[in-house]
Amino acid sequence: MPYPQTPWILQGYAIQTLHLVNIDQVRPLIPSELEIITVWPGKTLGDVYLSHYGSGSVLEYSELIVAPAFVSYQGKIGAWISHIYVDNADSVAGGQEIWGLPKELAEFTWEQGERVTVRQGRQKLCSLNYHRQNLAWRQRLAISSFSAMGADLLIFSSEFESLLGLINSQLEVPAESAFSGIGLGQPFLSFRSEQMSLRVDAPKVVGQREVEVR
């Protein structure tokens, strides 16, 4: 299946929510080689990222990323992505074959800039109610993320520039959702990125993990 080579340049908008989650609850989702970063006694930082990439992007699609924890490995810090959904089959293939990400297809419904709902068939994965920011500032940020391909532990960087603003949001994750067990709850911080330009670089192998043989 055709997909662009790295780096992927994507342009559009995004909403990101931050959550305090129980370390014991998310530990099974994360390779044992990665150390979960504690931000509060017994808690780590979870992240939900919803975006739409449009004109000017190497591929046009919507995306949902769920990162149940921030982790460290050999001095490197990043997010571990446990669930990721898009509405473009080429993006699925690229995500799986380049970055080792567990990308799946899903359907996205964006409603008048105030609500987004993500479904797989009849199953609702989540919905997010949000508001446009009243105050925004131009911001450039970079973040690293971990993934895995076979026995290889990978890390890759994402750099973006956007008009960034704090917003209010409410996240709904039904019990039947594939990631309801993370226990995300309501976000304590939410951001909206407008006029966003995102660059996602190729991954690098940083180590090895134990792979269960079946």
Salt bridges, closest charged atoms under 4 A:
GLU63 OE2 - LYS103 NZ 3.70
GLU111 OE2 - ARG115 NE 3.98
GLU161 OE1 - ARG140 NH2 2.93
GLU172 OE1 - ARG115 NH2 3.77
GLU172 OE1 - LYS124 NZ 3.46
GLU194 OE2 - ARG132 NH1 3.10
GLU194 OE2 - ARG192 NE 2.59
ASP201 OD1 - ARG199 NE 2.73
